[in-house]
Amino acid sequence: MDFGGNWCDWCHKLDKLFKEGAEIAKMLQRDSVIVKVNYGPENKNEKVLAKFPERKGFPHLFVLDGKGKLLHNQDMGWLETGDHQVAAKVKEY
């Protein structure tokens, strides 16, 4: 689950990397189903977010298994350097 919003610059950068980073896009298509959940002033999706641990910022990823069990909770800050996400770190993650 990818939590973010249209107002979030880093969220747009991560979306772009997921779509245009050839190796990453291929891995995601092969191994994952990405569910995007919007968080914003008009819709905070509080019912959905209440089911997961607290987030420290956006974008934020929760990795779930096929039955919806939380496997990993990830703040995206460690994947960022300067003004972009580092593709090698995202791929490793």
Secondary structure as GFF3:
##gff-version 3
##sequence-region A 1 93
A	DSSP	beta_strand	2	4	.	.	.	ID=ss1
A	DSSP	alpha_helix	9	20	.	.	.	ID=ss2
A	DSSP	alpha_helix	22	31	.	.	.	ID=ss3
A	DSSP	beta_strand	36	38	.	.	.	ID=ss4
A	DSSP	alpha_helix	46	49	.	.	.	ID=ss5
A	DSSP	beta_strand	60	64	.	.	.	ID=ss6
A	DSSP	beta_strand	70	75	.	.	.	ID=ss7
A	DSSP	three_ten_helix	76	79	.	.	.	ID=ss8
A	DSSP	beta_strand	80	81	.	.	.	ID=ss9
A	DSSP	beta_strand	84	85	.	.	.	ID=ss10
A	DSSP	alpha_helix	87	92	.	.	.	ID=ss11
###
